[in-house]
Amino acid sequence: MPALMRALGLLALVVALGACGAKPLPQPLPADEIPEGGGLLSGEDGEFVIFER
């Protein structure tokens, strides 16, 4: 049991030290600013089509 606790403690230390070099996440766009390009469902054409004739 002490060996398991020592291994978990060492793992926690390695993870904590590894997180020190992490870069911050990029900031999201404001809600009133729409990015260029197609949307998630609209694709490159810019419109969502269910049935195409």
Residue pairs with C-beta under 8 A, 6 or more apart in sequence:
29 35
37 44
38 44
38 45
38 46
39 46
39 48
41 48
42 48
